[in-house]
Amino acid sequence: MGLELKQNELFLKKAYNKALLPCVLSVLSGSINILADGILVGQKLGTNALAAINFSLPVYLVLCIAGSFIVSGTAVRASDAIGKNRSGQAQELYGMAVFWCTAAAVLITVSGLVFLKPLSLALCSDENVRPLVAEYSGVTIAGALPKILIYIPFWFLRLDGRNGQVTLMMLIMGAGNVILDALFLYTFDMGVSGAALASVLATAAACVSGFARLCDKKSGFQFGFRIKAKGAAFSEVARAGSPSAANNLFQTLRVTVINALLLSYCGSETVAAFTAVNCICAFAESVTGGVPQAASAMLGIYSGEHDNESVRLLIKRQLKSGIPWVAAFSAVIISGADLISRAYGLNISLRFAFICLSFGMIPALINCILSGFYNVSGRNIWANFIIFLRVFSASCASLFLLLDFGHSPWLFLFFGEMATLIFWFAATGIFHRQSSRFLLLDTSLEHSGKVINFSVNGDAESICNASGKITDFCADNGMSPKQTMRISLALEEIMTLISVKNKSAAGFDLRVYSLQGVIGIRIRYGGNEFNPLLYADNDEEYLGIRLIEGMCEQTLYQRTFGTNTVQIFVEGGVCA
């Protein structure tokens, strides 16, 4: 075809990096929150109170499962809808998330408080600790609404490209919990109910902050309730939300089984050591989980657009960005192994455990990237398959085998992740058919030659060169000289306006396609919010853009994941 146009990752790298640090810090703040909460409660109230909080974990888990299940499902479907230019459906899915989260919270609160006594008995058999379990669980259940609703701004703010607001929200929750813990425990001496209330109020404050940002004038979503979204059945939402819910569920099962195995083979000292190791594993999730979360909104939209080239570049970008984070994190925990061991009052070294964890973080990062992509691209069975293996079955099975053969139990931190990768590699080789080998992408569009992705710098020369070179693609797809001229003009006019009026847009990612009688152009660029179609209405210098709008079937501007998108559609291959 003679085309020299090619997509690079400059635009994607810039857009992704804006989301990376906020996502890592958001996950990290949650881990710090748990660590600080446990230290304050343990030091002030003693082991019974700390045990009561641990026994109450299933109550918190139910809230996490409910929130993550509903919100991740609606958010994934909303990103797919945005990728298909259905912004109205995305708004309806947001309203659906608000309604079902509120309904779930009310149901859990009412039923939990009514059956609090038998619930406490089921959670704890120790008569000395059980009243504390009832006290802590009761306050947590009463505060179910903010604890479930918090997932909505966490997911939808990222979808709206406002990652900094997510970080602020999580910092409010983490810092607020620590401050209120100190106040309620040490100043007012409120006991475990004070610890639970601190968590509820801090979460409520973060929730209010998140919704205030999500519902302001800059937001792409407006607050509302909706039982069901048009064109999105609840079963689709449930499938999309199942990986997040499964991850929370399997994490709890994993800890239970590992504790039992370690206690049986190694004794209580090793179980205590695993408590410290598991806490550091939670910190590691800020890297292995935060890196994929930063790309989730973008991947969901690109998957909805069937933009395979951008998907591949974004997957590679996650690996390039994640590996340095893994190296830095590994260096910190290995060098600080003895300090961490002393902080937990342990008499055994954790260095080898942290070495095993460090080696396992690279395959863990790959597993999380894959499961995150499969989730947002609608391959939920594959996402759940990877989550089940890495979080629960492969980890527990490898630990059992290591213990049974007399090897160090900490090796399971590496072998569990590697076993998951091996199973995934084998499974994709068996089941992929008309798709790419590893990501299972539908490559029929690329093979047809009906679509092209390329990147253009923001300078005038690059814009003119790209506008001229696209004529080869148009000719190869049977477009008339008149149609080719109009597409070339549209690209040049719009990119020139953007580069002149919006200096923060350093470059462009473009996608041009001719499919089923529809010719389309997508121009995506970063920087501040800027709609050239509206701007041109009042600028005589750019009458060409207004002419383009009149010639073509439809023009559309969207602000998604913090970037700008202009789409031009020519129905039937003929301009009006």
C-alpha positions in Angstrom: 0.0 0.0 0.0 3.0 2.3 0.3 1.9 3.7 3.6 4.5 5.0 6.1 1.9 5.8 8.7 2.3 4.0 12.0 0.9 4.3 15.5 3.3 4.9 18.3 2.7 5.0 22.0 3.5 8.7 22.7 -0.1 9.6 23.1 -1.0 6.4 25.0 2.0 6.8 27.3 1.1 10.3 28.3 -2.6 9.4 28.9 -1.7 6.3 30.8 1.0 7.9 33.0 -1.6 10.5 34.1 -3.6 7.6 35.6 -0.7 5.4 36.9 0.5 7.2 40.0 -3.1 8.0 41.3 -4.1 4.4 40.9 -1.0 3.1 42.7 -1.4 5.6 45.5 -5.1 4.7 45.8 -4.4 1.0 46.3 -1.4 1.8 48.6 -3.5 4.2 50.8 -5.9 1.4 51.5 -3.1 -1.0 52.6 -1.6 1.7 54.8 -5.1 2.3 56.3 -5.4 -1.4 57.2 -1.9 -1.5 58.7 -2.3 1.7 60.8 -5.8 0.7 62.0 -4.5 -2.7 63.2 -1.6 -1.1 65.1 -3.7 1.5 66.8 -6.4 -1.0 67.9 -3.9 -3.6 69.0 -1.8 -1.2 71.1 -4.8 0.5 72.8 -7.4 -2.3 73.2 -5.3 -5.5 73.2 -5.4 -8.9 71.5 -9.1 -9.6 72.1 -10.2 -6.4 70.3 -7.8 -7.1 67.5 -9.1 -10.7 67.3 -12.7 -9.3 67.2 -11.8 -7.2 64.2 -10.3 -10.2 62.4 -13.4 -12.3 63.2 -15.6 -9.5 61.8 -13.7 -9.6 58.5 -16.5 -11.6 56.7 -18.9 -8.7 57.3 -16.6 -6.2 55.7 -16.0 -8.8 52.9 -19.7 -9.0 52.1 -19.8 -5.2 51.7 -16.7 -5.3 49.4 -18.2 -8.1 47.3 -21.5 -6.2 46.9 -19.9 -2.9 46.0 -17.2 -4.3 43.6 -19.7 -6.7 42.0 -22.3 -4.0 41.1 -20.0 -1.1 40.4 -17.2 -2.9 38.4 -19.9 -4.6 36.3 -21.7 -1.3 35.5 -18.4 0.6 34.9 -17.0 -2.0 32.6 -20.2 -2.0 30.6 -20.2 1.8 30.6 -16.7 1.9 29.2 -17.7 -0.4 26.4 -20.8 1.8 25.7 -18.6 4.9 25.5 -16.3 3.1 23.0 -19.4 2.4 20.9 -20.5 6.1 21.1 -23.4 5.3 23.4 -22.9 8.0 26.1 -26.6 7.9 27.1 -26.3 4.2 27.9 -23.1 4.9 30.0 -25.1 7.5 32.0 -27.9 5.0 32.5 -25.4 2.4 33.8 -24.1 4.9 36.2 -27.6 5.5 37.5 -28.1 1.7 37.7 -25.0 1.4 39.9 -26.3 4.1 42.3 -29.7 2.4 42.6 -28.4 -1.2 43.1 -25.7 -0.1 45.5 -28.2 1.8 47.6 -30.7 -1.2 47.5 -27.9 -3.6 48.5 -26.8 -1.4 51.4 -30.3 -1.1 52.8 -30.9 -4.8 52.5 -27.6 -5.7 54.2 -28.1 -3.1 57.0 -31.7 -4.2 57.8 -31.0 -7.9 57.7 -27.6 -7.6 59.4 -29.0 -5.6 62.4 -32.0 -7.9 62.8 -29.8 -11.0 62.8 -26.8 -9.5 64.6 -26.8 -11.9 67.5 -26.8 -15.2 65.5 -24.4 -13.6 63.1 -21.9 -12.9 65.9 -22.3 -16.4 67.2 -21.5 -17.8 63.7 -18.5 -15.5 63.4 -16.9 -16.2 66.8 -17.3 -19.1 69.2 -15.2 -17.5 72.0 -17.6 -16.1 74.6 -15.0 -13.5 75.7 -14.5 -12.1 72.2 -18.0 -12.5 70.8 -19.5 -9.3 72.4 -16.7 -7.3 70.8 -17.5 -9.0 67.5 -21.1 -8.0 67.8 -20.1 -4.4 68.7 -17.7 -4.0 65.8 -19.9 -5.8 63.3 -23.0 -3.8 64.3 -21.4 -0.5 63.6 -20.0 -1.7 60.3 -23.3 -3.1 59.2 -25.1 0.2 60.1 -22.5 2.0 57.9 -23.0 -0.3 54.9 -24.2 2.5 52.7 -21.0 4.6 52.4 -18.9 1.4 52.3 -20.7 0.1 49.3 -21.3 3.5 47.5 -17.5 4.3 47.8 -16.9 2.0 44.8 -19.0 4.2 42.5 -16.7 7.3 42.5 -13.7 5.0 42.7 -14.6 3.4 39.3 -16.5 6.2 37.5 -14.1 9.0 38.3 -11.3 7.0 36.6 -13.6 6.3 33.7 -14.1 10.1 33.5 -10.3 10.6 33.5 -10.2 12.3 36.9 -7.7 10.1 38.6 -6.3 12.8 40.9 -9.7 13.0 42.5 -9.6 9.3 43.2 -6.3 9.7 45.0 -7.7 12.6 47.0 -10.8 10.5 47.9 -8.6 7.6 49.1 -6.3 9.8 51.1 -9.3 11.3 52.8 -10.5 7.8 53.7 -7.0 6.6 54.9 -5.9 9.7 56.8 -9.4 10.3 58.2 -9.6 6.7 59.5 -6.2 7.0 61.3 -7.1 10.5 62.8 -10.6 9.3 64.0 -9.2 6.1 65.3 -6.8 8.1 67.5 -9.6 10.4 68.6 -12.2 7.8 69.4 -9.8 5.3 70.9 -7.5 7.5 72.9 -9.5 10.6 73.7 -13.1 9.3 74.0 -12.2 5.7 74.9 -15.0 4.3 72.7 -13.5 0.8 72.4 -14.0 -1.3 69.3 -17.2 0.5 68.4 -15.1 3.6 68.1 -12.7 1.9 65.7 -15.6 0.7 63.6 -17.2 4.2 63.7 -13.9 5.8 62.6 -13.8 3.5 59.5 -17.5 4.3 58.6 -17.1 8.1 59.0 -13.9 8.2 57.1 -15.4 6.2 54.3 -18.5 8.4 54.3 -16.3 11.6 54.1 -14.4 10.1 51.1 -17.6 9.0 49.5 -19.1 12.6 49.8 -15.9 14.0 48.3 -15.9 11.5 45.4 -19.6 12.1 44.5 -19.1 15.9 44.8 -16.4 15.6 42.1 -18.3 13.1 40.1 -21.5 15.2 39.9 -19.9 18.7 39.2 -20.1 20.5 35.9 -16.9 18.9 34.5 -18.2 15.4 35.0 -19.6 13.2 32.2 -22.0 11.6 34.7 -25.0 13.1 36.4 -26.4 11.7 39.7 -29.6 9.7 39.4 -31.2 6.3 40.1 -32.1 3.7 37.5 -33.1 0.1 37.9 -32.0 -1.0 34.5 -30.1 0.5 31.6 -31.4 0.2 28.1 -29.4 -2.3 26.0 -27.6 -3.7 29.0 -29.2 -6.6 30.8 -28.4 -7.2 34.4 -26.8 -10.6 33.5 -24.2 -8.7 31.4 -23.5 -6.4 34.3 -23.2 -9.5 36.6 -20.7 -11.1 34.2 -18.6 -8.0 34.0 -18.6 -7.6 37.8 -17.9 -11.2 38.6 -14.0 -10.9 38.5 -13.8 -8.2 41.1 -16.2 -10.0 43.4 -14.4 -13.3 42.8 -11.1 -11.7 43.7 -12.4 -10.5 47.1 -14.0 -13.9 47.8 -10.9 -16.0 46.8 -8.6 -13.7 48.8 -10.4 -14.6 52.0 -10.6 -18.3 51.2 -6.8 -18.2 50.4 -5.9 -16.7 53.8 -8.1 -19.3 55.6 -6.6 -22.3 53.7 -3.0 -21.1 53.9 -3.3 -20.4 57.7 -4.6 -23.9 58.2 -1.8 -25.5 56.1 1.0 -23.5 57.8 -0.5 -24.3 61.3 -0.6 -28.0 60.5 2.9 -28.3 59.0 4.9 -25.5 60.6 3.2 -24.3 63.8 1.9 -21.0 65.0 5.2 -19.1 64.6 5.0 -19.5 60.9 1.4 -18.5 60.9 2.4 -15.3 62.7 5.1 -14.8 60.1 2.6 -15.2 57.3 0.5 -12.4 58.9 3.4 -10.1 58.3 4.1 -11.5 54.8 0.4 -11.3 53.8 0.4 -7.6 54.9 3.3 -6.9 52.6 1.5 -8.9 49.9 -1.3 -6.4 50.2 1.2 -3.6 49.7 2.5 -5.4 46.6 -1.0 -5.2 45.2 -0.5 -1.4 44.9 1.9 -2.3 42.0 0.5 -5.5 40.6 -3.1 -4.3 40.9 -2.5 -0.5 40.6 -0.7 -0.8 37.2 -3.6 -2.6 35.5 -6.2 -0.4 37.1 -4.6 2.7 35.5 -5.3 1.2 32.1 -8.8 -0.3 32.7 -10.9 2.6 31.5 -8.8 3.1 28.4 -8.7 -0.6 27.6 -12.5 -0.8 28.0 -13.1 2.0 25.5 -10.5 0.7 23.1 -12.1 -2.8 23.3 -15.5 -1.3 22.5 -14.0 0.3 19.5 -12.2 -2.9 18.4 -9.0 -1.0 18.4 -6.5 -3.8 18.7 -3.4 -1.8 17.9 -4.1 0.6 20.8 -4.9 -2.4 23.1 -1.5 -4.0 22.3 0.4 -0.8 22.9 -1.4 -0.2 26.1 -0.6 -3.8 27.4 3.1 -3.3 26.5 3.0 0.1 28.3 1.7 -1.5 31.5 4.6 -4.0 31.5 7.2 -1.3 30.8 5.7 0.9 33.6 5.2 -1.9 36.0 8.6 -3.6 36.0 10.5 -0.6 37.4 7.8 -0.3 40.2 8.3 -4.0 40.9 12.1 -3.6 41.1 11.8 -0.6 43.5 9.3 -2.3 45.7 11.3 -5.5 45.9 14.5 -3.6 46.8 12.6 -1.9 49.7 11.1 -5.0 51.2 14.2 -7.1 50.9 16.5 -4.5 52.5 13.9 -3.8 55.2 13.1 -7.5 55.9 14.6 -7.5 59.4 13.0 -4.2 60.3 9.6 -5.5 59.3 10.2 -8.7 61.3 11.0 -6.7 64.4 8.0 -4.5 64.0 5.8 -7.5 64.1 7.6 -9.0 67.1 8.8 -12.0 65.1 11.9 -14.0 66.0 12.4 -15.4 62.5 13.8 -13.7 59.4 11.4 -12.8 56.6 14.1 -12.1 54.0 13.7 -15.3 52.1 9.9 -14.9 52.1 10.3 -11.4 50.6 12.8 -12.7 48.0 10.2 -15.2 46.9 7.5 -12.5 46.9 9.7 -10.3 44.8 10.4 -13.0 42.2 6.7 -13.7 42.0 5.7 -10.1 41.4 6.6 -10.1 37.7 4.4 -13.1 36.9 1.8 -11.6 39.3 1.9 -8.3 37.3 1.4 -10.2 34.0 -1.5 -12.2 35.5 -3.2 -9.1 36.8 -2.7 -7.3 33.5 -4.3 -10.2 31.6 -7.2 -10.7 34.0 -7.9 -6.9 33.9 -7.9 -6.8 30.2 -10.1 -9.9 29.8 -12.6 -8.4 32.2 -13.0 -5.0 30.5 -13.0 -6.7 27.0 -15.9 -9.0 27.9 -13.9 -12.2 28.3 -15.1 -12.7 31.8 -14.6 -16.5 31.9 -10.9 -16.0 31.1 -10.6 -13.3 33.8 -12.3 -15.4 36.4 -10.1 -18.4 35.4 -6.9 -16.4 36.0 -8.2 -14.9 39.3 -9.2 -18.3 40.6 -5.8 -19.8 39.7 -3.5 -17.1 41.0 -5.5 -16.0 44.1 -6.6 -19.4 45.3 -6.1 -22.8 43.7 -2.5 -22.5 42.3 -1.3 -20.8 45.4 -2.8 -23.2 47.9 -1.9 -26.3 45.8 1.7 -25.2 45.4 2.0 -24.5 49.1 0.6 -27.9 50.0 3.1 -29.7 47.6 6.0 -27.6 49.0 5.1 -28.5 52.6 4.5 -32.1 51.8 7.9 -32.5 50.1 9.7 -30.6 52.9 10.6 -27.4 51.1 10.3 -23.8 52.2 6.6 -22.7 52.3 7.5 -19.2 51.0 8.3 -20.6 47.6 4.6 -20.7 47.0 4.6 -16.9 46.5 6.5 -17.5 43.3 5.3 -20.9 42.1 1.6 -20.0 42.5 2.0 -17.1 40.1 4.1 -19.1 37.6 1.7 -22.0 37.6 -1.1 -19.6 36.7 0.9 -18.3 33.8 1.7 -21.8 32.5 -2.0 -22.8 32.7 -3.0 -19.6 30.9 -0.3 -20.2 28.2 -1.6 -23.7 27.6 -5.3 -22.8 27.6 -4.9 -20.0 25.1 -3.1 -22.4 22.8 -5.9 -24.8 23.0 -8.9 -22.5 22.8 -8.0 -19.7 20.5 -9.4 -20.0 17.0 -10.1 -16.9 15.0 -8.3 -14.6 17.4 -4.8 -13.6 18.4 -2.7 -16.2 20.4 -2.5 -14.5 23.8 -4.9 -11.6 24.1 -7.6 -13.4 22.1 -8.3 -10.3 20.0 -10.5 -10.5 16.9 -8.0 -9.6 14.1 -10.4 -9.9 11.2 -10.5 -6.1 10.7 -6.8 -5.8 10.6 -6.4 -8.6 8.1 -9.1 -7.1 5.8 -7.1 -3.9 5.4 -10.2 -1.8 6.1 -8.8 0.0 9.1 -5.6 1.9 9.9 -4.2 3.4 13.1 -1.4 6.0 13.1 0.0 8.8 15.2 0.7 12.3 14.1 2.8 15.0 15.8 1.2 18.4 16.5 3.3 20.4 14.1 2.0 21.7 10.8 4.4 19.7 8.6 3.4 16.4 10.3 -0.3 17.2 9.9 0.1 18.0 6.2 2.1 14.8 5.6 -0.4 12.6 7.3 -3.3 14.3 5.5 -1.6 13.5 2.2 -0.5 9.9 2.9 -4.0 8.9 4.0 -5.1 9.1 0.3 -3.4 5.7 -0.4 -5.6 4.1 2.2 -8.7 5.7 0.8 -7.9 4.6 -2.7 -7.2 1.0 -1.7 -10.7 0.9 -0.1 -12.5 2.1 -3.2 -13.3 5.6 -2.2 -13.8 8.2 -5.0 -11.4 11.1 -5.4 -14.1 13.4 -4.0 -14.5 11.3 -0.8 -10.7 11.0 -0.4 -10.3 14.8 -0.7 -13.0 15.4 1.9 -11.4 12.9 4.4 -8.0 14.5 3.8 -9.5 17.9 4.4 -11.2 16.9 7.5 -8.0 15.5 9.1 -6.0 18.6 8.2 -8.6 21.2 9.3 -9.4 19.6 12.6 -5.8 18.8 13.7 -4.6 22.2 12.6 -7.3 23.9 14.7 -6.5 21.8 17.7 -2.8 22.3 17.5 -3.2 26.1 17.2 -5.9 26.6 19.8 -5.1 23.9 22.3 -1.3 24.0 22.9 -1.5 21.2 25.5 -2.4 18.7 22.8 1.1 17.7 21.7 0.1 15.0 19.2 -2.8 12.8 17.9 -3.7 9.2 17.6 -5.9 8.6 14.5 -8.0 5.7 13.3 -9.6 5.7 9.8 -11.8 2.8 8.7 -14.1 1.8 5.9 -16.5 -0.9 7.2 -19.9 -2.1 6.0 -20.4 1.0 3.9 -19.4 3.4 6.7 -16.3 5.6 6.5 -15.2 6.8 9.8 -12.4 9.0 11.3 -11.5 9.0 15.0 -9.0 11.7 16.2 -7.9 11.3 19.9 -5.7 13.9 21.6 -4.7 14.9 25.1 -4.5 18.2 27.0 -7.3 20.3 28.3 -10.9 19.8 27.4 -11.3 21.2 23.9 -14.1 20.7 21.4 -13.0 22.0 17.9 -16.5 21.5 16.5 -18.0 24.0 19.0 -15.0 26.4 18.7 -15.3 26.5 14.9 -18.8 27.9 15.2 -17.5 31.2 16.3 -14.2 31.3 14.3 -14.4 32.5 10.7 -10.8 31.3 10.2 -12.0 27.7 10.4 -15.0 27.7 8.1 -13.7 24.4 6.6 -14.7 22.5 9.7 -18.2 23.8 9.5 -18.3 22.8 5.9 -17.1 19.3 6.9 -19.9 19.0 9.4 -22.4 19.9 6.7 -20.9 17.4 4.2 -20.8 14.4 6.5 -23.5 12.3 8.1 -22.4 12.9 11.7 -19.7 14.5 13.8 -19.2 13.8 17.5 -17.0 15.0 20.3 -16.4 13.1 23.5 -14.3 13.6 26.6 -13.3 10.1 27.8 -10.7 8.9 30.4 -9.3 12.5 30.5 -8.7 12.8 26.8 -10.5 14.4 23.8 -12.0 12.4 21.0 -13.5 13.7 17.7 -15.3 11.3 15.4 -16.5 11.9 11.9 -18.9 9.4 10.2 -19.7 9.2 6.5 -22.7 6.9 6.0 -22.8 4.8 2.8 -19.4 6.2 1.7 -21.0 9.3 0.4 -20.9 12.8 2.0 -24.2 14.6 2.1 
